[in-house]
Amino acid sequence: METAAVLTCISQDRPGLVNAISEAIAASGGNWLESRLEHLAGQFAGIILIRLADERIPALTQALQALPGLNITIARGTTEPEPALEPLVLEILGHDRPGIVRDVTQAITKLGVNIEEFSSSIESAPFTGEDMFRAVLKLGLPEHVSSDEVRRVLERLADEIMVDVRTGAEV
């Protein structure tokens, strides 16, 4: 029986690393479905959704662990349907400061909202060159939480945070 599995990996970045991972997945009979891969501070970090026969997971794990310097984890996915949540995309831009991710995610968590995707970066502000924090969050809202409520809660965090909200078809 085939199963969905999530593979996470980290290694010092080097040419050919993604190819070596993809060869191990293909050799195990697995199918690479989705991924997010990134070079960060000299490290290669990735998360990959694969589908393969359940009994092939140990062989794939062993093949990937044999790659020099690669640290991996494989977690079997679930077959249970996920609850239907209203999609919401938040774009946040503000002056960078320690704790900004904690503050934003804490406010979202208190509302009972699920963070489905989170990406962030630091960029230079035009004219001043100050560090600006930018984040894009894809959220799943439960029935009892509105997008306006999420926006209001985040805008109260600090005057320097600007929040743009996109919902429904815009997601």
C-alpha positions as CSV (number, residue, x, y, z in Angstrom):
1,M,0.0,0.0,0.0
2,E,1.3,3.5,-0.9
3,T,1.5,6.2,1.7
4,A,2.3,9.9,1.7
5,A,5.4,10.8,3.7
6,V,7.1,14.0,4.6
7,L,10.8,14.1,4.3
8,T,12.8,16.9,6.0
9,C,16.5,17.3,5.3
10,I,19.4,19.6,6.1
11,S,23.0,19.5,5.0
12,Q,25.8,21.8,4.2
13,D,24.9,23.0,0.7
14,R,26.8,21.5,-2.3
15,P,26.2,21.0,-6.0
16,G,24.3,17.7,-6.8
17,L,22.6,17.4,-3.4
18,V,19.0,17.7,-4.7
19,N,19.9,15.2,-7.5
20,A,21.2,12.7,-5.0
21,I,18.1,13.0,-2.9
22,S,15.8,12.7,-5.9
23,E,17.8,9.6,-7.1
24,A,17.3,7.9,-3.7
25,I,13.6,8.6,-3.8
26,A,13.2,7.3,-7.4
27,A,15.3,4.2,-6.6
28,S,13.0,3.4,-3.7
29,G,10.0,3.6,-6.1
30,G,8.9,6.9,-4.5
31,N,7.2,9.8,-6.3
32,W,8.3,13.4,-5.4
33,L,5.1,15.3,-5.1
34,E,5.8,18.7,-3.5
35,S,8.7,20.5,-2.0
36,R,10.2,23.6,-0.4
37,L,13.9,23.8,-0.7
38,E,16.1,26.7,0.4
39,H,19.8,27.7,0.8
40,L,20.1,29.5,4.2
41,A,23.5,30.6,5.7
42,G,25.4,27.9,3.8
43,Q,23.0,25.2,4.7
44,F,20.5,23.4,2.4
45,A,17.2,22.8,4.1
46,G,14.2,21.1,2.6
47,I,10.9,19.6,3.1
48,I,9.5,17.2,0.5
49,L,6.2,15.4,0.2
50,I,6.6,12.0,-1.4
51,R,4.4,9.0,-2.1
52,L,5.8,5.5,-1.9
53,A,5.0,2.0,-0.7
54,D,4.9,1.9,3.1
55,E,7.4,-1.1,3.2
56,R,9.9,1.0,1.2
57,I,10.3,3.7,3.8
58,P,13.1,2.0,5.8
59,A,15.1,1.4,2.6
60,L,14.7,5.0,1.6
61,T,15.7,6.2,5.0
62,Q,18.8,4.1,4.9
63,A,19.7,5.3,1.4
64,L,19.3,9.0,2.4
65,Q,21.3,8.5,5.6
66,A,24.2,7.1,3.5
67,L,24.5,10.5,1.8
68,P,27.5,12.4,3.4
69,G,26.4,15.1,5.8
70,L,22.7,14.8,5.2
71,N,20.4,14.8,8.2
72,I,16.9,13.5,7.4
73,T,13.6,12.7,9.0
74,I,10.7,10.9,7.4
75,A,7.2,11.1,8.9
76,R,4.3,9.1,7.5
77,G,1.4,11.2,6.5
78,T,-2.2,10.7,7.7
79,T,-5.1,9.6,5.7
80,E,-7.6,11.4,7.9
81,P,-9.4,14.3,6.1
82,E,-8.3,17.7,7.4
83,P,-11.0,20.0,8.6
84,A,-12.2,22.6,6.0
85,L,-10.8,26.0,7.0
86,E,-11.3,29.3,5.2
87,P,-8.1,30.3,3.5
88,L,-6.5,33.6,4.3
89,V,-3.2,35.1,3.2
90,L,-1.5,37.8,5.3
91,E,1.4,39.9,4.1
92,I,3.2,41.6,6.9
93,L,5.8,44.4,6.5
94,G,7.5,46.1,9.4
95,H,10.7,47.3,10.9
96,D,12.7,44.3,12.0
97,R,13.1,43.7,15.7
98,P,13.8,40.7,17.9
99,G,10.6,38.8,18.7
100,I,8.5,39.9,15.7
101,V,7.8,36.3,14.6
102,R,7.0,35.3,18.1
103,D,4.6,38.2,18.5
104,V,2.8,37.6,15.2
105,T,2.5,33.8,15.6
106,Q,1.4,34.2,19.3
107,A,-1.5,36.5,18.3
108,I,-2.6,34.1,15.5
109,T,-2.4,31.1,17.8
110,K,-4.5,32.8,20.5
111,L,-7.3,33.2,17.9
112,G,-7.2,29.4,17.2
113,V,-6.0,30.0,13.6
114,N,-3.7,27.5,11.9
115,I,-0.6,28.6,10.1
116,E,-0.3,26.4,7.0
117,E,2.6,28.2,5.3
118,F,5.0,30.8,6.6
119,S,7.9,32.5,4.7
120,S,9.9,35.5,5.8
121,S,12.8,37.6,4.7
122,I,14.7,40.7,5.7
123,E,15.0,43.5,3.1
124,S,16.4,47.0,3.0
125,A,13.9,49.9,3.2
126,P,14.0,52.3,0.3
127,F,15.9,55.5,1.0
128,T,16.9,54.6,4.6
129,G,18.4,51.2,4.2
130,E,16.8,50.0,7.5
131,D,16.2,46.3,7.9
132,M,12.5,45.6,7.1
133,F,10.9,42.3,8.1
134,R,8.6,40.8,5.4
135,A,6.4,37.7,5.9
136,V,3.7,36.0,4.0
137,L,1.5,33.6,5.9
138,K,-1.1,31.3,4.5
139,L,-3.7,30.6,7.2
140,G,-6.7,28.4,7.8
141,L,-9.4,30.2,9.6
142,P,-11.9,28.3,11.7
143,E,-15.6,29.2,11.3
144,H,-15.6,31.5,14.4
145,V,-12.8,33.8,13.3
146,S,-13.1,36.4,10.6
147,S,-10.3,37.9,8.4
148,D,-11.1,41.3,9.8
149,E,-10.6,40.0,13.3
150,V,-7.1,38.6,12.4
151,R,-6.1,41.9,10.8
152,R,-7.3,43.9,13.9
153,V,-5.4,41.7,16.3
154,L,-2.2,41.9,14.3
155,E,-2.4,45.7,13.7
156,R,-2.6,46.2,17.5
157,L,0.8,44.5,17.9
158,A,2.7,47.6,17.0
159,D,2.3,50.8,15.0
160,E,5.2,49.8,12.8
161,I,3.6,46.6,11.4
162,M,1.5,46.9,8.3
163,V,-0.8,44.0,7.4
164,D,-2.4,43.3,4.0
165,V,-5.0,40.6,3.9
166,R,-6.1,38.6,0.9
167,T,-9.0,36.1,1.1
168,G,-10.9,33.5,-1.0
169,A,-10.1,33.5,-4.7
170,E,-7.1,35.9,-4.2
171,V,-5.3,33.2,-2.2
